[in-house]
Amino acid sequence: MKALSGRTAGFTDSVIRRMTRISAKYGALNLSQGFPDFDPPGAITQRLAEIAATGPHQYALTWGAQNFREALARKQSRYMGRPIDPDREIVTTCGSTEAMMAAMMTVANPGDKVVVFSPFYENYGADAVLSGAEPLYVPLHPPSGIHGPAGPEFSFRLGELEAAFKQKPKALILCNPSNPCGKVFRKEELEIIADFAEKYDCYVITDEVYEHIVYEPHRHIYFSSLPGMAERTLSCSSLSKTYSITGWRLGYIIAPERIIDVAKKVHDFLTVGAAAPLMEAVIPALEFGEDYYDTLKREYTERRDLLMRGLDGLGIAHTHPEGAYYIMLDISEYGCENDLRFCEELAAKTGIGAVPGSSFFREKVNHLIRLHFAKKIETLNEALNRLEGMKAAMKKN
Ligand SMILES: Cc1ncc(COP(=O)(O)O)c(C=O)c1O
């Protein structure tokens, strides 16, 4: 038979989702794929139950149900600091996953270059390849020792970033707050990117799914809010993380009409639309006041602090997340060459599912593994109990 398409030849299946399957195989506590083990807000689950009886059950408008887009525009206008037009500046997608892919296909032609910071969320490499673009990786350098509250972790070097811009990329992908390293980009860093985007006429595709999960004293700055940047930014995000509904698959692109007109076409032919009953059910969440977001932040801060204290107590070096809900552990002392094998053994021997750091880095990095902490306090305590056995169990790796 003829060979199948060569599009996916350059990448494997998702390592994150593979680790979820491996965790299930060993009955391990799955801290690999980032999703909560607690319930979404009652206001939206109750609404979903009502909608089961009343509908809507048929296709919504392709770029998102009218009332959903209006509620989203009100909420995002408040946070992003500019009025967003629900009819002209939003396309609703199946999660940020589709938003990022649609954004890439909106901007890039085959052969175009796209700047991606490394470490990166693993979908970006695949997004670039599937849309025919070539990723240009720019390292976010880890601090020399990851233990201890050192200065800004994972920063880029000006010369390396400009060298990438000099190759005339069509777009830069900005994951902020960042998965996996937990970096929240500083204003000065965003200004540097903005200056280059202007100077080299480059679009910026942001992935801001953790926009509301940011730890004090850090603040999330929407890239599109920088002077002159709204016109060249495709702001992608999602309701998955903010409302603990990763399975509802609701996301969006916000951008100027000129860009959204093209994104609407890409989205239409990719998926037709997001799920109509779920768009309807989530509207009460989009109308939550400030207290909801304060509580979200406080609860994630508690989870992060519990985990960091526990890891410190066990003498396990780790990153200090400024945002998002991931922490990277330093496994250098085990001297392993293959961090994927380390993670599989960790799942089998200590009952913890983690993601090998190498799946996020372009550079050769195999001394970090990623855990997520979108879990109940009791689950995190259980994880720490199991990690206590890590040193003894993994010593000979
Ligand atoms: C940075 C980042 N972008 C996108 C996603 C996927 O988001 P969604 O559920 O909206 O597709 C994730 C999920 O872990 C993520 O960490």
The ligand as an SDF file (V2000), in Angstrom:
LIG
                    3D

 16 16  0  0  0  0  0  0  0  0999 V2000
    0.2330   25.7400   28.0240 C   0  0  0  0  0  0  0  0  0  0  0  0
   -0.9580   24.9180   27.7030 C   0  0  0  0  0  0  0  0  0  0  0  0
   -1.6750   25.2190   26.6150 N   0  0  0  0  0  0  0  0  0  0  0  0
   -2.7590   24.5180   26.2920 C   0  0  0  0  0  0  0  0  0  0  0  0
   -3.1730   23.4370   27.0560 C   0  0  0  0  0  0  0  0  0  0  0  0
   -4.3960   22.6940   26.6440 C   0  0  0  0  0  0  0  0  0  0  0  0
   -5.4810   23.4960   26.9060 O   0  0  0  0  0  0  0  0  0  0  0  0
   -6.9440   23.1100   26.4470 P   0  0  0  0  0  0  0  0  0  0  0  0
   -7.5030   22.1470   27.4250 O   0  0  0  0  0  0  0  0  0  0  0  0
   -7.6620   24.4110   26.4790 O   0  0  0  0  0  0  0  0  0  0  0  0
   -6.8610   22.5650   25.0770 O   0  0  0  0  0  0  0  0  0  0  0  0
   -2.4610   23.0790   28.1820 C   0  0  0  0  0  0  0  0  0  0  0  0
   -2.8590   21.9090   28.9880 C   0  0  0  0  0  0  0  0  0  0  0  0
   -2.1640   21.3860   29.7970 O   0  0  0  0  0  0  0  0  0  0  0  0
   -1.3180   23.8470   28.5170 C   0  0  0  0  0  0  0  0  0  0  0  0
   -0.5950   23.5570   29.5980 O   0  0  0  0  0  0  0  0  0  0  0  0
  1  2  1  0
  2  3  1  0
  2 15  2  0
  3  4  2  0
  4  5  1  0
  5  6  1  0
  5 12  2  0
  6  7  1  0
  7  8  1  0
  8  9  2  0
  8 10  1  0
  8 11  1  0
 12 13  1  0
 12 15  1  0
 13 14  2  0
 15 16  1  0
M  END
$$$$
